[in-house]
Amino acid sequence: VLENEALYIRKAGEEVTQQLYSFEDKGGRRVSLRPEMTPSVARMVAAKRKGLSLPIKWYSIPQCWRYERMTRGRRREHYQWNMDILGVDGVEAEADLLAAVVHFFQSVHLGPDEVGIKLNSRKVLASLIKRTAGVDFLEEPARFTAACVLVDKLDKVSVEALYDDFAQINIHKNQVDALV
């Protein structure tokens, strides 16, 4: 239930702390109630990687928390269906996960009129960022990571509100427009 706050900062940037239930524990460590499961799974696998055989398929429905304004469909405390496949190159893992999601929705009689599925791929995003903004994740990993954090914010903030942030990492308005 608790994770080191730095785990989420590495993934989403310093501003993520505004969306976490964080505090200092009795040992003086900054910890957070987990807002999602994937970073925890990655941490657990990294700690035991020598004793595990790949691929690893992890399915769970953990309790999660977010400190943000409640809106329709987003509560501060929630359960989230989490599926991760580690150790598979290519798109096979994504296809496997997508098939599981579609199968679940079909089994509860929910079709495309009731449910939409959004896909997110860092490989595709890396290609788009390189093509539109000239940022290569291998050559400029810090700048690439900063660009990804800003792209991730587009679900919550308008692109216009992020132009200045993109400019700070030398990605100009016309490049941002081409990216989104």
N, C-alpha and C positions, 0 to 999 in steps of 0.2 A: 504494500500500500504506500510506503514511503520510499522515495528515491532521492539521491543526491541532486540538489537543484542544478548543479553544473551539467548534468546529463541533458537536461532540457535546453539550457542556454547554448550548449554546443550544437544542438540540432536546429534551434529556431532563433537564436540571437538573444541578446540581453533583454530586449523588451518583452520577451515571453514571461518574465517574472511578474508582469502586471496581470497575467492570466492564471497564475498559479496560487494555490494555497501553500505558501512557504513560511517557514519559521526556523529558528535556530533551536536545535535539540539540546538536551542537557550536556552533551559532549562537545558543544560548540560548533556542530556541523550545520550547514545550511541544507535543509531537506524540504521536500515538497510532497504533497499528496499527488499521486500520479494522475496526469491528465489524459494519458493514453498508455498503451501497453508495449508498442513496438520498441521504444528505446530500452525498456526493461528486459525484453526478450534478447535484444542485441547484447546488452551487458552480461546477461546470464550465459549466453552462448560463448561470448568472448572469454569469460572466466573459465569455462569448461571445455574449450575448443579441442584440446588434445585428446580428450576422452570421448568425443562425440563422432559419430559417423554421419556423413552427409548423404543426401539432403536431410534437413531437419524441417519437419512440418509442425507448426505450433498453432493450435486453435484454442481460444479462450474467450470467456465473456467476463472480463474483469470490471470491478467497480472503479470508476474514475471520477475526478473532480476538476472543475475549471472555475476560476474566479473571474467571472465576466457577467455582463448584463444578460439576464435570462431573456430568451426570445422563443418564438414558436419552434418547438423541436430541439431547443438547446437549453438544457437545465444545468445547474451547477453541479449536481451529483447525478451520475448516470451510469448505466452499464453499456459497454461497447463490445460488439462482436469483433474480435481481433483474429486475423488469420495471417500468419507469416510463413514463408518458405525460404529457408536459407541454404546456400550451397548449390544453387542451380543457376548456371549461366543461360543466357538467352531468354526467350519469352515463354518457355514452357511453364515456369512457376506462375507467371501472370495468368496464363490460360487456365491452369489448374484452379487457381483462386477464383477466377471469374466463373468458371464452370460450377464451382461449389456454391457461389452466391446465387447464380441463376437457378440451380437445382433447389436451393432452399426456398427461394421466392415461388417457384412453381409448386413446391410441396405444400405451401400455405395458400395456394391459389391467388397469388399476386402476379399480375402481368405488367407489360410495358405501360399500360394506361394508369397504373397505380404507383409504379416504382421506376425511378431512373437510376442509372449507374454512371458514375463519373470515373474516368481512369486518370492516373497520374504516373508518369514515368520520368525518373531523373535522367535516363539515357536520352530520351526524346528532348527533354528540357535542355540538357547539355548541348545537344546538337543545335537547337533553336537559338540558344544564347550565343553560341559560337558564330552561327551564321548571321544573326541580326546585330549583335553587339561586339563581335570579335573577341569575346572572352573565352579562352580555352581552359577547361577545368584542370588540366595537367600543368599548364604553364603558369596559371594565376589562380591557384586554389582558393586563396582568401577572397579575392574579388568575385570568383564564381560562387562561392558560398554566400557572400553578401547579396549577390544578384538573386540566388535561389530564395533567400529569406524574404526579399522584397516581392518576388513573384508569388510566394505563398501568402503574402498579405493581401493579394488582389481579391481573395474571396470575401474579405471584410472591409476593404478600403478601395476607393476609386483609384484608377490609374493616375488621374490628375493630382491626387493627394500625394502620390509617390514620386512624381517627377524630380523633385529636389533631392530625395534620397538616392534615386538612381544617378543623378548628376554627381553626387558626392563620390560615387565609385566610377565616375567617368563613362557613364552610359547616358547618352543624350536622348532628348524627347523623341526624335524621329526613330531612334533605335528601339526605344521602349514601345512606341506605337507599332513598330514592325514585329516586335516580340509578342505582344498581346493581341 
